[in-house]
Structure formats: C-alpha cells, structure tokens
Amino acid sequence: HTNLNAVITLKDEIIFKLQSVNVDVIDLSEFFENSNNLKENYPLGYIGHFSKIGYKNLAKVIEKKLKK
C-alpha cells in the first residue's frame, strides 16, 4: 500500500462527503490521468506540480465545468 493509494482513497471519501451535502466538485484527476503525455502537463513527467501547459489545461477543464 503506497502513499499514492492512501491519497486516492482519501480523495474519493472527501468527494463523496462533499457531494452528499450538495457541494459541486470538479475532479481534475480524471482529465490528467487520461493524458497521453505526462511531460506535457507535468514538467518532470510524473504527477506533481503542473507545467505551464498543465495549468492552461487545468483552467480549460474548470472553465468547461463552470459553463455547464
């Protein structure tokens, strides 16, 4: 069991609790997990801080969700 697994489990629990009290949640992990090129969104090629392009992609996902 790694720290990443613990964080993911905690994330799911937090999202569930927020949604159960009608708080809108934008889960950005799905977008970035489905990215074919980690180096495009993360400067070191693994999950951590976003690159300039990663932040732009992040903003696009949020903007799309807010327009719904």
Summary of the structure (lengths in Angstrom):
residues: 68
radius of gyration: 13.5
end to end distance: 37.1
largest distance: 38.1
contacts: 135
relative contact order: 0.11
helix: 62%
strand: 0%
